[in-house]
């Protein structure tokens, strides 16, 4: 699905829903911040129980994103 995003001086073509949302709401800085936080958390995992706890957290986040994807109209 191709969509066009028109901002003041330029037009951007996006391929998917996620890319559309990132461009439309200018979420790139927030995603970079979340990515750096996730990298920091992953670098501190050094035991199996910490890995299991992190896996549960990531599964919970993924299920919420999946729910958002199911109910979105884009």
C-alpha positions in Angstrom: 0.0 0.0 0.0 1.6 3.3 -1.1 0.6 6.5 0.5 1.7 10.0 0.1 2.4 12.4 3.0 2.3 16.0 2.1 4.1 18.4 4.4 4.8 22.1 3.8 7.5 21.9 1.2 7.8 18.3 0.3 5.9 15.1 -0.5 7.0 11.7 0.9 6.0 8.3 -0.4 5.6 5.6 2.2 5.2 1.9 1.8 3.4 0.6 4.9 1.2 1.6 7.8 4.1 1.8 10.3 6.1 4.0 8.0 3.0 6.1 7.3 2.5 6.7 11.0 6.1 7.5 11.7 6.2 10.1 8.9 2.7 11.5 9.5 3.3 12.1 13.3 7.0 12.7 13.1 7.8 9.8 15.4 11.4 9.1 14.2 13.0 10.8 17.2 10.8 8.9 19.6 11.6 5.6 17.9 15.3 6.3 18.1 15.0 7.0 21.8 13.1 3.8 22.4 15.6 1.9 20.4 18.5 3.3 22.4 16.7 2.4 25.7 16.0 -1.1 24.5 19.7 -1.5 23.5 20.7 -0.3 27.0 18.4 -2.8 28.6 19.6 -5.6 26.4 23.2 -4.8 27.2 22.5 -5.2 30.9 21.0 -8.7 30.6 23.5 -11.2 32.0 21.4 -13.9 33.7 18.7 -16.2 32.5 16.0 -14.8 34.9 16.7 -11.3 33.6 16.3 -12.6 30.0 13.0 -14.3 30.9 11.7 -11.1 32.5 12.8 -9.0 29.5 11.1 -11.5 27.2 7.8 -11.2 29.1 8.0 -7.4 28.9 8.7 -7.5 25.1 5.8 -10.0 24.6 3.5 -7.7 26.5 4.5 -4.7 24.3 4.2 -6.8 21.2 0.7 -8.0 22.1 -0.4 -4.3 22.7 1.0 -3.3 19.3 -0.8 -6.3 17.7 -4.0 -5.2 19.3 -3.5 -1.7 18.0 -2.8 -3.1 14.5 -6.0 -5.1 14.6 -8.3 -2.2 15.5 -6.6 0.4 13.4 -8.3 1.6 10.3 -5.2 2.3 8.3 
